[in-house]
Amino acid sequence: MVSEIGTILGKVNDLMSDRERSEYFLERLVAVPSVSGDEGAVVGVCEKLMAEVGLSTRRRSCVGVDGAVNVEGVLGSARPKLCIAGHVDTIPFDGMTVNPLGERRKCRYYGRGTTDMKGGLAAVLAAVDRLVRGGARLHGQLVVVGTASEETLKCGGYQLAQDHRDADGVVCAEPSDGRVAVAATGSLALRLDAYGTGAHSSVPGGGGNAILGAHAAAKAVVADGDRRRALRRTAPSRRQRGRGARRHRATGGAAALHRLARRALFRR
């Protein structure tokens, strides 16, 4: 399978208009499969595009995850330091009715990652490209980070947090309906073990039921969520405090990490 967009060959050049240059970055990224966990090829492409727009590139391995790599492009130095991030992986191609490696219909692009979120990375590259070509001199440092395995393990984001703890700000180019969001929902995977004290069924009061303990913990989590939602309802409106975050709901077979549990199963 190959892209149907008709990707511009060679490198970005001064004969291209700003629009053509932006499209070039998107086409190059979407034309390379990068299902989460198999991202080596797109990391290489992203690294080359970063170099083409004038960024100094480097790779950062994600600690504890074999083969997972963040690719970074750096412009400028000193403070302040701004990171702009976007993940290079996508969800699988299952169920797609368009060419997952790119298809153009009039002024619209289709393909896996055109929105989530190779389009965001392409926009960042296009912005940096215009800065460099315009001769802008940064009073600080800009770091563009293509993160690994966001759709599954999230290890790229964790590695970014470790590598750039000193950043003065981080911007994520995820889609948000064209609105600037000051925060975003996330997920935290954890395991809760409940322990009890064994007792004979004839005298259940003589022991401690682990299931009841787990139930109490679950109720506490739900109660805390209710409390936080109540606080948000009494907080200033979005119009009063600026545009807030929109919850991003994954569709089309996204990883289970993005979804709420539909059932709980107890085994003994």
C-alpha positions as CSV (number, residue, x, y, z in Angstrom):
1,M,0.0,0.0,0.0
2,V,1.3,3.5,-0.9
3,S,0.1,7.0,-0.4
4,E,-2.4,8.4,-3.0
5,I,-1.6,12.0,-2.1
6,G,1.3,12.2,-4.6
7,T,4.0,13.2,-2.1
8,I,6.4,15.8,-3.3
9,L,9.8,14.2,-3.9
10,G,13.1,15.5,-2.6
11,K,13.3,18.1,0.1
12,V,11.5,21.2,0.9
13,N,12.8,24.1,-1.2
14,D,12.4,27.9,-1.7
15,L,10.3,27.5,-4.8
16,M,7.4,26.1,-2.7
17,S,4.8,28.5,-1.3
18,D,4.1,28.4,2.5
19,R,1.0,26.3,1.8
20,E,3.0,23.8,-0.3
21,R,5.6,23.5,2.4
22,S,3.0,22.8,5.1
23,E,1.4,20.2,2.9
24,Y,4.8,18.6,2.2
25,F,5.4,18.0,5.9
26,L,2.0,16.4,6.3
27,E,2.4,14.2,3.3
28,R,5.8,13.0,4.3
29,L,4.6,12.0,7.8
30,V,1.3,10.4,6.8
31,A,2.8,8.3,4.0
32,V,4.8,6.3,6.6
33,P,3.0,3.7,8.7
34,S,3.5,4.2,12.4
35,V,1.1,2.0,14.4
36,S,2.0,2.4,18.0
37,G,4.9,0.2,18.9
38,D,6.3,0.1,15.3
39,E,7.4,3.7,14.9
40,G,11.0,3.3,13.7
41,A,10.4,4.4,10.1
42,V,8.4,7.6,11.0
43,V,11.0,8.6,13.6
44,G,13.6,8.6,10.8
45,V,11.3,10.7,8.6
46,C,10.5,13.1,11.3
47,E,14.2,13.5,12.2
48,K,15.0,14.3,8.5
49,L,12.2,16.9,8.3
50,M,13.4,18.6,11.5
51,A,16.9,18.9,10.0
52,E,15.4,20.3,6.8
53,V,13.8,23.2,8.6
54,G,17.0,24.0,10.5
55,L,16.7,22.1,13.8
56,S,19.6,20.3,15.4
57,T,18.3,16.7,16.0
58,R,18.9,14.0,18.6
59,R,17.1,10.9,19.8
60,R,16.2,10.0,23.3
61,S,15.4,6.3,24.2
62,C,12.5,5.8,26.5
63,V,13.7,4.2,29.7
64,G,12.4,0.7,30.2
65,V,10.8,0.3,26.8
66,D,12.9,-1.4,24.2
67,G,12.8,0.3,20.8
68,A,10.8,3.3,21.9
69,V,12.5,6.5,20.9
70,N,11.6,10.2,21.1
71,V,13.0,12.4,18.4
72,E,13.9,16.0,19.2
73,G,14.8,19.1,17.2
74,V,16.4,22.0,18.9
75,L,16.6,25.7,18.0
76,G,18.4,28.3,20.0
77,S,19.8,28.0,23.6
78,A,19.6,29.4,27.1
79,R,16.3,30.5,28.8
80,P,13.4,30.6,28.6
81,K,12.9,27.0,27.2
82,L,9.8,26.0,25.4
83,C,8.9,22.5,24.3
84,I,6.3,21.8,21.6
85,A,5.4,18.1,21.5
86,G,3.4,15.7,19.4
87,H,3.3,11.9,19.2
88,V,4.5,10.2,16.1
89,D,2.5,6.9,16.5
90,T,-1.1,6.2,15.4
91,I,-3.8,3.7,16.2
92,P,-4.2,0.7,13.7
93,F,-5.7,0.9,10.3
94,D,-8.7,-1.3,11.1
95,G,-12.0,-0.1,9.7
96,M,-10.7,2.7,7.6
97,T,-12.5,3.5,4.4
98,V,-9.8,5.8,3.0
99,N,-6.2,5.1,2.2
100,P,-4.5,5.1,5.6
101,L,-1.3,6.3,4.1
102,G,-2.8,9.4,2.5
103,E,-5.5,10.5,0.2
104,R,-6.5,14.0,-1.0
105,R,-10.0,15.1,-2.0
106,K,-10.0,18.7,-3.2
107,C,-8.6,20.7,-0.3
108,R,-9.0,17.9,2.3
109,Y,-6.4,15.3,3.4
110,Y,-7.4,11.9,4.7
111,G,-5.3,9.2,6.2
112,R,-4.3,7.7,9.5
113,G,-2.8,10.5,11.6
114,T,-3.8,13.5,9.5
115,T,-5.6,14.7,12.6
116,D,-4.3,12.7,15.5
117,M,-1.7,13.8,15.3
118,K,0.7,14.0,12.4
119,G,-1.2,17.1,11.3
120,G,-0.2,18.8,14.5
121,L,3.5,17.9,14.0
122,A,3.4,19.1,10.4
123,A,1.9,22.4,11.7
124,V,4.8,22.7,14.2
125,L,7.4,22.0,11.5
126,A,5.8,24.6,9.2
127,A,5.8,27.2,11.9
128,V,9.5,26.6,12.7
129,D,10.3,26.6,9.0
130,R,8.8,30.1,8.6
131,L,10.7,31.3,11.7
132,V,14.0,30.1,10.4
133,R,13.4,31.3,6.8
134,G,12.4,34.7,8.2
135,G,15.6,35.1,10.0
136,A,14.0,35.2,13.5
137,R,16.4,35.1,16.4
138,L,14.9,33.4,19.5
139,H,15.6,34.8,22.9
140,G,15.7,31.3,24.4
141,Q,15.4,27.7,23.3
142,L,12.8,25.9,21.3
143,V,12.6,22.1,21.5
144,V,10.3,20.2,19.2
145,V,9.7,16.6,20.5
146,G,8.1,13.8,18.5
147,T,7.1,11.4,21.3
148,A,6.7,7.6,21.1
149,S,3.8,5.2,21.8
150,E,1.3,7.8,23.0
151,E,-1.6,5.6,21.9
152,T,-0.5,2.7,24.1
153,L,2.3,2.9,26.7
154,K,2.6,6.7,27.0
155,C,6.4,6.2,27.5
156,G,7.3,9.1,25.2
157,G,5.4,11.6,27.3
158,Y,7.0,10.2,30.4
159,Q,10.4,10.5,28.9
160,L,9.8,14.1,27.8
161,A,8.8,15.0,31.4
162,Q,12.1,13.5,32.6
163,D,14.3,15.0,29.9
164,H,12.8,18.5,30.1
165,R,11.9,19.0,33.7
166,D,13.5,22.5,33.4
167,A,11.2,23.6,30.6
168,D,9.4,26.9,31.2
169,G,6.4,25.7,29.2
170,V,5.1,22.8,27.1
171,V,2.7,23.0,24.3
172,C,1.0,19.9,22.8
173,A,-0.2,20.0,19.2
174,E,-3.1,17.6,19.8
175,P,-6.3,18.5,18.0
176,S,-8.7,20.5,20.1
177,D,-11.3,21.9,17.7
178,G,-9.0,24.8,16.9
179,R,-9.2,26.1,20.5
180,V,-6.3,26.8,22.8
181,A,-6.7,24.6,25.9
182,V,-5.0,25.4,29.1
183,A,-5.1,21.7,30.3
184,A,-6.3,18.3,29.2
185,T,-7.7,15.1,30.6
186,G,-5.3,12.2,31.0
187,S,-5.1,8.7,32.3
188,L,-3.2,7.0,35.1
189,A,-3.0,3.2,35.2
190,L,-2.7,1.8,38.6
191,R,-3.3,-1.5,40.5
192,L,-5.1,-1.6,43.8
193,D,-4.7,-4.8,45.9
194,A,-7.1,-5.3,48.8
195,Y,-6.2,-7.7,51.6
196,G,-8.4,-9.4,54.2
197,T,-8.2,-11.8,57.1
198,G,-9.3,-15.3,56.5
199,A,-12.1,-16.8,58.6
200,H,-14.5,-19.7,58.5
201,S,-17.7,-19.0,56.7
202,S,-19.6,-19.9,59.8
203,V,-18.1,-17.0,61.6
204,P,-17.5,-14.4,58.9
205,G,-17.4,-11.6,61.4
206,G,-14.2,-13.1,62.8
207,G,-12.2,-12.1,59.6
208,G,-11.9,-9.3,57.1
209,N,-13.5,-9.5,53.6
210,A,-11.0,-8.2,51.0
211,I,-13.9,-7.7,48.5
212,L,-15.6,-5.3,50.9
213,G,-12.3,-3.5,51.3
214,A,-12.0,-3.1,47.5
215,H,-15.6,-1.9,47.4
216,A,-14.9,0.8,50.0
217,A,-11.8,1.9,48.0
218,A,-13.9,2.1,44.8
219,K,-16.6,4.2,46.5
220,A,-13.9,6.6,47.8
221,V,-12.5,7.1,44.3
222,V,-16.0,7.8,42.9
223,A,-16.8,10.2,45.8
224,D,-13.6,12.1,45.1
225,G,-14.5,12.4,41.4
226,D,-17.9,13.7,42.4
227,R,-16.3,16.2,44.7
228,R,-14.0,17.5,42.0
229,R,-16.8,17.8,39.5
230,A,-18.8,19.8,42.0
231,L,-15.9,22.1,42.5
232,R,-15.6,22.6,38.7
233,R,-19.3,23.5,38.5
234,T,-18.8,26.3,41.0
235,A,-15.6,27.5,39.3
236,P,-15.6,30.6,36.9
237,S,-17.1,29.9,33.5
238,R,-14.8,29.2,30.5
239,R,-15.7,32.6,29.1
240,Q,-14.5,34.2,32.4
241,R,-11.3,32.3,32.6
242,G,-10.5,31.8,28.9
243,R,-11.0,28.7,26.8
244,G,-10.7,25.5,28.9
245,A,-9.7,22.0,27.8
246,R,-12.0,19.8,25.8
247,R,-12.1,16.2,26.5
248,H,-10.6,14.2,23.6
249,R,-12.5,11.0,23.0
250,A,-10.7,8.4,21.0
251,T,-12.6,6.7,18.3
252,G,-12.1,4.1,15.5
253,G,-10.5,1.4,17.6
254,A,-8.2,3.5,19.8
255,A,-6.2,1.8,22.5
256,A,-8.2,0.6,25.6
257,L,-6.3,3.1,27.8
258,H,-8.4,5.9,26.4
259,R,-11.7,4.3,27.4
260,L,-13.7,3.9,30.6
261,A,-14.2,0.5,32.0
262,R,-17.6,-1.1,31.2
263,R,-17.4,-3.9,33.7
264,A,-15.5,-5.1,36.7
265,L,-14.7,-8.8,37.3
266,F,-13.9,-10.3,40.7
267,R,-12.2,-13.7,40.9
268,R,-11.2,-15.8,43.8
